[in-house]
Amino acid sequence: MQKLTKAEEDVMQLLWEVSRGTVSDLLERCPEPKPPHSTISSVVRILEKKGFVGHKAYGKTHEYFPLVEREAYGSRSLGDLLRNYFGGSVPRLVSHLAEEEKLSKAELDDLLKILEK
């Protein structure tokens, strides 16, 4: 699975939210200032070439849908983050999250329960 650029990842997030949609559907969900229609269209076509997106044509209109699940891409990205920034150390990653994200006592307790399983 290839890594996505920030723009590609942003468009994939929109597509994962709607499940299926046209470029106009995705553009509606973009925050202000909205990019040009042609930019979203170009990014979607790149995502299609990379194998992340498929489409169904209805005349001149294309409805796009994700071929890669959000969780699958998230797992891959988390693995990359773990290897590239925390030396593959889960304890270092969890320690960082606990310190930098200011986890609450309840969140830490939940984490401990998960780790005990």
N, C-alpha and C positions, 0 to 999 in steps of 0.2 A: 504494500500500500504506500503510495507516494505521500509526501508531506504537502500540505496545502499552504498557499500564501495567506496573508491576513485577509485580503479581499475575497479569496476563494472560500476561506473558512467562514467569513461573515455571510456569504450567500448560502453556503451549506446550512448554516444555523437557521436562516430564513426558510429554506426548503424543508428542513427537518420539522420546523414548526407547522407548516401548512400541509405537509405530506405530498401533495400534488399541487402544481400551480403553473401559471404562465409567468412570463417575465413581468408583466404588469402586476400580477398578484404579489410577486416578490417585491417589486418597487413600492407598492402601497405600504408594505411593512417596514421599509427602510426608514431609519430615523432621519430627521432634518439635519443638515441639508441633504436632500435626496440626490443620489448620483444620477447621471443621465441614463435613460432607458438603454442606450447602446452599450453602456459600461456593464450593466447587469447582464445584458444579452451576451456580450463577449465572455464574461466570467462563466456564465452557465455553459457556453459552448466549450470552454477550456475544461470545465469540470466533467463534461461529457467525454471529451477526449481522454481524460485521465481515468475514466471508468467510475466516477463517483455519481454520475447522474445519467438517467435514461430519459427518453421522451416518447410521447405518442402524438402524432400529427393529426390535426383536424383541419384539413384544408391548409391554409397558410398559418394557422395558429398551432403552436406547440405547447403541450402540457408536459412539464418536467416533473420528475420524481427521483428521490434518492435511491441509489443502488447500494450504498454503504450506510449501515446503521450508525446513528450518533454514538451509541455505546461502543461499537467496534472501533471507530475513529478515536474516541476518547481514551479507550484503553491503550491504543497504540501511542497516542500523544503522551499519556501519562508515563508509559514505559520509556519513551524518549526523554521526557523531563527527568525521570528518576536516574537514568544512565548519564545524561549529559550534564546535569547540575548537582546531583547528589551522590555521584560515584556508585550508583546502584544500591545505595543504602536506604532501605525503607525507614529505619529508625531516624536517620538524618532528615529525611523528608517530613516525617511525622513531627519531629522536634521543631523543625522550621515552621510548619503549619501551626503548631501549638503556640509558639512564641510570636510569630509575625501576624497571625490572624486573630490573636487574642481569643482563643477558644474559651467558651464559658465552662463552668464546672460541669454542667449537664452534658455538654458536648464531649468533654474529656471522659466523663463517666460512660457515655455511649460508646466512645472509642475503646475504652478498656473492656467493655462487655464484648465488643466485636473481637478484640484481640484474644480474649480468654476462650473463645469458641474453637 
